[in-house]
Amino acid sequence: MSVPQLLVHDHKDNVGVVVVEDLKAGTDMLCVVTEDNSDFRLIVRHDVPIGHKVALVDLKVGDTVIKYGQDIGRIVTPVARGEHVHVHNLKTKRW
């Protein structure tokens, strides 16, 4: 088996976490769901640093982002499947 580039904790998650250095746009990533060790492929649309998130589905403004099975905030600008999710398009719901 190849080394995964993206980990997803739970099948309910709509983002995964990059787990390799220097992930480049256009990479056909191996993505592993740690809940049951299943896997899938996804093409990343941007260069994404290790530890940052990638959208698993298209997300629209106001959508809740789920990571590790938990609500981590809301989308403030549209994000397409395979795009980088970070502070430029995700904000906390606390304020």
C-alpha positions as CSV (number, residue, x, y, z in Angstrom):
1,M,0.0,0.0,0.0
2,S,1.2,3.5,-0.8
3,V,1.6,6.1,1.9
4,P,-1.5,8.3,2.4
5,Q,-1.3,12.0,1.8
6,L,-4.6,12.9,3.5
7,L,-6.2,11.5,6.6
8,V,-9.9,11.6,7.4
9,H,-11.0,10.6,10.9
10,D,-14.7,9.9,10.4
11,H,-17.0,9.2,7.4
12,K,-19.1,12.3,8.5
13,D,-16.1,14.6,8.0
14,N,-16.2,16.9,5.0
15,V,-12.5,17.9,5.2
16,G,-9.3,15.8,5.6
17,V,-5.9,16.7,6.9
18,V,-2.7,16.7,4.8
19,V,-0.1,14.5,6.4
20,V,2.9,15.0,4.0
21,E,5.3,17.9,3.3
22,D,5.1,19.8,0.0
23,L,1.7,18.6,-1.3
24,K,1.5,20.1,-4.8
25,A,-1.6,21.1,-6.7
26,G,-2.7,18.4,-9.1
27,T,-1.6,15.5,-6.9
28,D,-3.9,12.5,-7.0
29,M,-3.9,11.8,-3.3
30,L,-4.4,8.6,-1.5
31,C,-6.9,9.4,1.3
32,V,-7.4,7.1,4.3
33,V,-10.4,7.1,6.6
34,T,-9.0,6.1,10.0
35,E,-12.4,5.1,11.3
36,D,-12.3,1.9,9.3
37,N,-9.1,2.1,7.3
38,S,-11.0,2.5,4.0
39,D,-9.4,4.7,1.3
40,F,-10.3,6.8,-1.7
41,R,-8.6,9.1,-4.2
42,L,-8.9,12.9,-4.5
43,I,-7.0,15.4,-6.6
44,V,-5.9,18.4,-4.7
45,R,-6.4,21.8,-6.4
46,H,-3.8,23.9,-4.5
47,D,-0.4,23.4,-2.9
48,V,-1.4,22.7,0.7
49,P,1.0,22.7,3.7
50,I,1.2,19.7,6.1
51,G,-1.5,19.9,8.8
52,H,-3.9,22.0,6.7
53,K,-7.3,20.8,5.5
54,V,-8.7,19.9,2.1
55,A,-12.4,19.9,1.2
56,L,-13.8,16.4,0.5
57,V,-17.0,17.9,-1.0
58,D,-18.0,21.2,-2.4
59,L,-18.8,23.6,0.5
60,K,-20.9,26.7,0.2
61,V,-21.1,29.8,2.4
62,G,-22.6,29.0,5.8
63,D,-21.8,25.2,5.6
64,T,-20.5,23.6,8.8
65,V,-17.0,22.1,8.5
66,I,-16.7,18.7,10.2
67,K,-13.2,17.5,11.1
68,Y,-12.6,14.5,13.5
69,G,-16.4,14.2,13.6
70,Q,-16.7,17.6,15.2
71,D,-18.0,21.0,14.1
72,I,-14.9,23.3,13.7
73,G,-16.5,26.3,12.1
74,R,-18.3,27.7,9.1
75,I,-17.4,28.4,5.5
76,V,-17.2,32.1,4.6
77,T,-16.3,31.8,0.9
78,P,-17.2,28.9,-1.4
79,V,-14.8,26.0,-1.5
80,A,-14.7,23.3,-4.2
81,R,-13.9,19.7,-3.6
82,G,-10.1,19.3,-3.4
83,E,-9.4,22.9,-2.4
84,H,-7.4,24.2,0.6
85,V,-9.6,24.9,3.7
86,H,-8.0,27.4,6.2
87,V,-8.5,30.8,7.8
88,H,-9.1,32.5,4.4
89,N,-12.4,30.5,3.9
90,L,-13.2,29.0,7.4
91,K,-14.1,30.9,10.5
92,T,-15.1,29.9,14.0
93,K,-18.8,30.1,15.0
94,R,-17.8,31.6,18.4
95,W,-17.9,35.2,17.2
